[in-house]
Amino acid sequence: MTGLWRTVRLVLLALVAGAYLVFDYLASSSSQPPLYAVLIGAAPLTLGVIVACWNSAFRLPAMLLCTGVLLAVALNLDRLLSHAAWLYFFQHAGIMTSLGIMFGSTLGSHEGALCSRIARFASADPLDARYLHYTWKVTLAWTLYFAASAGISLLLFAFAELATWALFASLFTPLSLGLMFGGEYLVRLRALPGQPHFSIAQTIQSYRKYTQCRDAAD
């Protein structure tokens, strides 16, 4: 029964993710997208901002500011719809740039690289220098990936058709992310035989533990 419920959950998650990607494409590829597509497409970022404001050390002013911004958006929906593509461009390029900076800023040492820190949370045993050198290279690879994604997003938005940029941002980006995760896992199996190996789910869980410990330390 547990296995059936897990399968059902995965199918539902896949359907929701697929629907979101479709709405995201519809909203970002049109100069005048339907309101429902924009609202659904912007929902994850909006919820993320609200959660971040709620968890902020300055909760009250942050939530007041967030409420003010949402109110301003609600009062200017027509203007937002006519510039929805710019909203999605800044969202996509901003996320890629932020992630690139987050990964790249930790490349100063093998031990301090972001993927090395995450791997230490995932492994019950200490990681040797060879493993940490590998995770440093993985951190570099993710840095280059996010930098390239941000650059391509900018070039396509500036010089290509809007539909082409929307296809890259809404469909190619999540597919390439999956390929990066899967490809790195296969490379790790060959590069580090006999070493601890973690699934994508374990990596995500370890990253959550790392961010929780970092936030607690701050």
N, C-alpha and C positions, 0 to 999 in steps of 0.2 A: 504493500500500500504506500509505503514511504517512497519507493522508486517511482510509482505511478504519479504521485503528487509532485515529485521533483520534475518529472517529464512534462507534466501539465504546466508547471510554473515556467519552465524553460520555453515552452511553446508560446505561452502568453507573453512572456518578456520579449520573445522574438517578434511577435505580432505587433506589440506596442512600439518596439524600436523601429520596425519597418514602417508603421503608420507615421511615426514622428519624422522619419527621414523623408517620406513623401510630402508631408505638410511643410517641412523645412524647405524642400526644393521648390514647392509651389510658391511659398512666401518670398524666397530669395531670388527667384528667377523672373519675377514679374515686376514691372514698374508700378503697377496698381494691384497688389495682391489682395485676396479676400481677407476680411478682418479675422475670421476664425483661424486661418492659416498662420497669420502673424502672431496671434495670441498663443496658439499651441507651440509654434516654433520658439517664441521667446520665453515660454514657461520655465524651462530648466534654468536658464540664466537668472530669471527673476527670482525663482525660489532659492537659488544659490546665494544671491545677494541678500535676500531677506534672512536666511539662516546665518550668513556671515555677520550681518548687523546685530542679530539677536545674540550671537555668541561673542560679540565684541566687548571689550572692557568698558567701552563707552556706549552701553546698550541704548539708553534713553535718547541721547542726541543722534545716534546712528539710526535708530528706528524712526525718529522724527524726520530725519533727512530722507530716509527711504520712502516714508509715507508721502512726503512732499513731492518727491520725484515721480512716484506712481500717480499721484493726483494730477501733476502737470501733464504727464503722458495721457491720462484719461481725458483731460480737457483739450488735448490737441491730437486726437486720433486721426483726423483727416490728414494733417500734416505728416504724422508718423507713417501712415500708409503710403503717402507719395514719396517717402524717403526710406522705405523699408529695406531696400537693398543695401543702403549705406549702413543701416543698423546691423544687418547680418554680416556685412564685410568687417566692420569694427569688432563685432563679436568673434568672428572666426580668426581674423588676423591677430586680434588682441590675445585670445587664448593661446594660439600657437607661439606668439612672441613671449608671453608670460611663462609658458612651460619651458621654452628654450632657455630663458634666463634662469629659471629655477634649476634646471639640470646643469646648465653651463657654469653657474656660479659655484658649483661644488667640485669642479674638476681640479682643484689645487693639489689634491693628494689622492692616492688610491683608497686610503681608508675613509676619507671624507666624502668621496663621490656618492651621489644620492643613491644609485643602485647598490653600492656597497653597504650603505646604511640600511637599506631595505632588506638586503640579503641577510644581514646579521640578525634582524628581527625574525626572519623566516627560518633560520637555522638554529637548531638546538646546540650545535657544536661550533667551536671557534673556526673561522675561515682562514685559510693559509694565504700567503702572499700571492700565490699564483691565482687563486680564486678572486682576490681583491683586485688584482691587475685586470682580470677579465671583466669584472663588474665596472671598473673604471672605463674600460673600452665600451661597454654597453651604455654607460652614461654619456659618453662622447657621441655614440651613434644616435641616441635619442636627441641630444642637443642639435646635431646636424639635421636630423629629421624635422624637428620643429622649426628650425631656422629656414630650411628649404620650403616647408609648407607655408610659412608666413610670406616668404619671398614670392613663391608661385601664386599665392592668393592675391598679393598686391599686383603682380604683373597681369594676371588674368582679369582682375577687376578693372584695371586701367586700360587694357588694350584689346581684350577679347569681348565677345558677346556676353551679355549678362547671364544667359542660359548656360554658357560654357563655364563661367566662374561658379555658378550655383551647382552645377554638376560636380565640380571639383570639391567644393566646400561641403555639400550635403551628402554626397554618395562616395566619392573617391576617398575623402579623408577618413571616414570610419572604416572603410575596407582596407586602406593602407595601414591604419592603426592595428587592425587585426592581423595583417600580414607581418607587421613588425614584431608583435608579441609572439606569434607562432614561429616566425623565422628565427627569432632570438632563442627560443626554446630548443629548436632543432640544432642550431649552432652550438648551444651550450652542451647538449648531449654528446656532440662529437669533440668539442674542445676540452671538456672537463669530465672525462669518463671516470666513474667511481666516486664523483663528488655529489654533494646534495643538489637535487633538482626540484624546482618548485613550479607548480602549475600557475596559470594566469590568476585563478581565484586565490591561491595562496599568496601570490605577489601583491594583489590588491589588498588582501586582508593585512599583510605585513606593512604595506604603506599606510593603512589606516592606523595601525598601532604606532608606527613611527611618528605620524603627525600628531596623534594624541599625546605621546610622550614629549614631543617638541613643544606643543602648546602648553602642557603642564609645566614644563621647565621655564617657559617664558613668563 
